[in-house]
Amino acid sequence: LYPIYDSYVEKVLMAFKKKDRFAKFKKIDLKDYMKFKAVIIEFRDYYDLNDFDLKDIDRYLWQLGKETFPIKY
C-alpha cells in the first residue's frame, strides 16, 4: 500500500515544505496516514508529477531522503 511513511520521506517532505511551501502541514500530521497521503498528493500536484503514481513518488522521496539524509553511525 503506497505511499509508505518512512523517516527519510518525512525529512524530504519537510525540506521541500521549507523550501517551496508546497503544502500546509505539520511534521506530526505525517504520522496520520490519511494526512500523509494527502501531503504526498499535494506534492505530486505542486511539482506537476501527475504522470507518476504514488508508488513512484514514494520511491523517489525515499531514495532522495536516503541520499540527502544518510544515517550516521
C-alpha angles and dihedrals in degrees: 000000000000141000099042119201112235134160091244091054090047092053093048093048091050091049093050090046090054093045102042106008090228092166143005112246141121126238090248090057089068090067090064105080097214092049091043091053091047090053091051090051090049088050091052092048096044093052093040094242095144092131087070126074125224091265091057093047091047093051092048093050092047094049092046090049093049091052097040100040106031119182109254115216 
